[in-house]
Amino acid sequence: PRSTLFPYTTLFRSQRFQSQPAFVLQHRPYSETSLLVDLFTQKTGRIAAIAKGARRLKSRYRGVLLPFQPLAVQFTGKGDVKTLTGAEPAGSQILLSRDHLMCGFYLNELIIKMIYRYDPYETLYTVYGCALDELYRTADAEFTLRRFEKILLAEVGYGLHLQRDVSTGLPIEKHFVYRYLPETGPIVDDNSRSDGVLIHGDALIALDQEEMFTERVRRELKQLNRTVLATHLQGKPLNSRRMYAQLYPEKGSAAARVKRVEF
């Protein structure tokens, strides 16, 4: 008969993971010579790994563990924090402009704060890579951000209700004004309550069908997604938003206000 120790020894045996695509979300010093790296991997989801010796001048990881750099990584370990055993570029680094760079850091922070470690999110991984490419290639960062937020919320089980009035089941009408309740969904506004977010039906339809946004739709969707995300973040502040506000203050120059991307 199989030994009763088999499950125990299997559980505590060090796991070695095959090479897989990944992006660095953030890293910070772990010791005088190493880094603690938060990675978003294609197959394993978000992981934490120690990159031993990464802070040394002659480290093999020097110039590799960069944000928005497609990587192929390997790691090993049996605990919650793995050991990085390999990382090499798997494509050119995505170089973002200053304002879009902060949008990229915003996406990274959302992933860190919204998804659990070691849960696979292959669809979200693909969407993240596409979002970075769009931030590099296009000027319409807000469209990219709103779509990513929508898909992220759906992937973690908090999907937005964009097609029907949750109180009646009727399809969203583009000319109606709705009151979106963050943990419930949209209902036609009848001026009987003050909670939630007021939003026109055409804004909900635009986000659902991923149509280009008018200026009013942009404002309404920004407020909607901010409110819903804040509900599920449970009050956790977003550092990327604070840093971006410092770069582009509301009362700054006209040129700064024009360049401002809302997230």
C-alpha positions in Angstrom: 0.0 0.0 0.0 1.1 3.6 -0.6 2.8 5.2 2.4 0.6 7.6 4.4 3.6 10.0 4.3 3.2 10.4 0.5 0.8 13.5 0.6 3.0 15.1 3.2 6.2 14.7 1.3 4.5 15.8 -1.9 3.1 18.9 -0.3 6.5 20.1 1.0 8.6 19.2 -2.0 10.0 22.2 -3.7 8.2 23.0 -6.9 10.0 24.0 -10.1 7.9 25.9 -12.6 8.5 25.9 -16.3 9.4 29.0 -18.2 6.4 31.2 -18.9 5.7 34.8 -20.1 5.5 37.5 -17.4 5.6 41.2 -16.7 7.2 42.9 -13.6 4.5 44.8 -11.7 6.8 46.2 -9.0 10.0 45.4 -7.2 11.7 46.6 -4.0 14.9 45.8 -2.1 14.9 42.6 -0.2 18.4 42.6 1.1 21.6 44.4 0.3 21.9 42.4 -2.9 18.5 41.0 -3.8 15.0 42.2 -4.9 11.5 41.1 -4.0 9.7 41.1 -7.3 5.9 41.1 -7.9 5.3 39.3 -11.3 2.2 38.9 -13.4 2.6 35.6 -15.2 0.6 34.1 -18.0 -0.1 30.7 -16.4 0.4 31.2 -12.6 -1.1 34.7 -12.2 0.5 37.1 -9.8 3.5 35.8 -7.9 6.1 37.1 -5.5 9.7 36.0 -6.1 13.1 36.8 -4.7 15.7 37.7 -7.3 18.9 36.8 -5.6 21.8 39.1 -6.3 19.7 41.3 -8.6 21.1 44.5 -7.0 24.7 43.6 -7.8 26.3 45.5 -10.6 27.2 42.3 -12.5 23.9 40.6 -11.9 22.3 38.6 -14.8 19.0 40.3 -13.9 20.4 43.9 -14.2 18.5 45.8 -16.9 16.0 42.9 -17.2 13.5 43.2 -14.4 11.9 46.4 -15.7 8.2 47.4 -15.9 6.5 46.9 -19.2 9.2 44.5 -20.4 7.9 41.2 -21.8 9.8 38.4 -20.0 10.2 34.7 -20.0 10.7 33.7 -16.3 11.4 30.6 -14.3 11.0 30.2 -10.5 11.0 27.6 -7.9 9.9 27.2 -4.3 7.3 25.6 -2.0 6.2 28.7 0.0 4.2 31.8 -0.9 7.4 33.6 -2.0 9.2 31.9 -4.8 12.9 32.1 -5.9 13.5 33.5 -9.3 15.8 31.1 -11.2 15.7 32.8 -14.6 14.4 35.9 -16.4 15.2 37.1 -19.9 13.6 39.5 -22.3 10.9 38.0 -24.5 10.4 41.1 -26.7 11.2 44.8 -26.7 10.4 46.9 -23.7 7.2 49.0 -24.1 8.4 52.6 -23.7 5.5 54.8 -22.6 5.3 58.6 -22.7 5.3 60.3 -19.3 1.6 60.6 -18.9 0.9 57.1 -20.3 3.7 55.8 -18.1 1.6 56.7 -15.1 -1.3 54.9 -16.7 0.8 51.8 -16.9 1.7 52.0 -13.3 -2.0 52.5 -12.5 -2.8 49.2 -14.3 0.0 47.5 -12.4 -1.3 48.8 -9.1 -4.9 47.6 -9.9 -3.6 44.1 -10.6 -1.6 44.0 -7.3 -4.5 45.2 -5.2 -7.4 43.4 -7.0 -6.2 39.8 -7.7 -5.0 37.1 -5.3 -1.6 35.5 -5.8 -1.3 32.2 -7.7 -4.8 32.4 -9.3 -4.4 32.1 -13.1 -5.9 35.0 -15.1 -4.8 34.2 -18.7 -7.5 36.4 -20.2 -6.5 39.3 -18.1 -2.9 38.7 -18.8 -3.6 39.0 -22.6 -5.8 42.1 -22.0 -3.0 43.7 -19.9 -0.4 43.2 -22.7 -2.9 44.7 -25.3 -3.5 47.7 -23.0 0.2 48.4 -22.7 0.5 48.2 -26.5 -2.4 50.6 -26.9 -0.9 53.1 -24.4 2.3 53.0 -26.5 0.5 53.4 -29.8 -2.5 55.6 -29.2 -3.5 58.9 -27.6 -6.8 57.7 -26.3 -5.6 56.3 -23.0 -8.9 56.8 -21.2 -10.7 54.3 -23.5 -7.9 51.8 -22.8 -8.2 52.3 -19.1 -12.0 52.1 -18.9 -12.0 48.8 -20.9 -9.2 47.3 -18.8 -11.0 48.3 -15.6 -14.2 46.7 -16.9 -12.5 43.4 -17.8 -10.5 43.3 -14.5 -13.7 43.7 -12.5 -15.3 40.9 -14.5 -12.3 38.6 -14.0 -12.3 39.0 -10.3 -16.1 38.4 -10.0 -17.3 42.0 -9.7 -18.4 42.4 -13.3 -20.3 45.6 -14.2 -24.0 45.4 -15.2 -24.1 47.2 -18.5 -26.9 45.7 -20.4 -30.0 45.7 -18.3 -31.8 47.6 -15.6 -31.3 45.4 -12.5 -34.7 46.3 -11.0 -36.8 45.6 -14.1 -34.7 43.4 -16.3 -35.3 45.7 -19.3 -32.5 46.6 -21.7 -30.6 49.8 -21.1 -32.0 52.7 -23.0 -29.4 55.2 -24.3 -31.5 58.3 -23.6 -32.5 57.3 -20.0 -30.6 58.4 -16.9 -29.7 55.6 -14.5 -28.5 55.5 -10.9 -25.7 52.9 -10.8 -25.4 51.2 -7.4 -21.9 49.8 -7.0 -22.8 46.5 -5.5 -26.1 46.1 -7.4 -26.1 47.7 -10.9 -28.1 50.4 -12.8 -31.7 51.4 -12.1 -33.7 54.1 -13.8 -33.2 57.3 -11.7 -36.5 58.5 -10.2 -35.0 61.1 -7.9 -36.0 59.0 -4.9 -32.4 58.3 -3.7 -29.0 60.0 -3.7 -26.5 57.1 -3.5 -24.7 55.5 -6.4 -23.6 57.3 -9.6 -25.8 59.0 -12.1 -25.0 57.9 -15.6 -26.7 58.0 -19.0 -27.7 54.8 -20.8 -25.5 55.7 -23.8 -22.4 55.7 -21.5 -23.3 52.2 -20.2 -23.8 51.0 -23.8 -20.6 52.6 -25.0 -18.6 50.7 -22.3 -20.4 47.5 -22.9 -19.9 47.6 -26.7 -16.5 49.3 -26.4 -17.4 52.2 -28.6 -15.5 55.4 -28.7 -16.5 57.9 -26.0 -17.8 61.4 -26.2 -16.6 63.9 -23.6 -19.7 63.4 -21.4 -19.4 59.7 -21.6 -15.8 59.9 -20.6 -16.7 61.9 -17.5 -19.5 59.6 -16.5 -17.5 56.4 -17.0 -14.6 57.7 -15.1 -16.9 58.4 -12.1 -18.6 55.1 -12.5 -15.4 53.0 -12.5 -13.8 55.0 -9.8 -16.8 54.5 -7.5 -17.1 50.8 -8.2 -13.3 50.2 -7.8 -13.3 52.2 -4.6 -16.0 49.9 -3.2 -14.1 46.7 -3.9 -10.7 48.2 -2.9 -12.3 48.8 0.5 -10.7 52.2 0.9 -7.2 51.2 -0.1 -5.7 54.4 -1.8 -4.1 54.2 -5.2 -0.6 55.6 -5.1 -0.4 55.9 -8.9 -3.4 58.2 -8.9 -1.9 60.4 -6.2 1.4 60.6 -8.0 -0.3 61.5 -11.3 -2.3 64.3 -9.6 1.0 65.7 -8.4 2.3 65.7 -12.0 -0.8 67.2 -13.5 -2.6 69.3 -10.8 -6.1 70.4 -11.5 -5.0 74.0 -11.1 -1.9 73.7 -13.3 -1.2 75.3 -16.6 -3.6 75.1 -19.5 -1.1 72.8 -21.3 -0.9 70.5 -18.3 -4.7 70.2 -18.1 -5.0 69.4 -21.8 -2.5 66.5 -21.4 -4.3 65.2 -18.3 -5.6 61.6 -18.6 -8.3 60.7 -16.1 -8.1 57.6 -14.1 
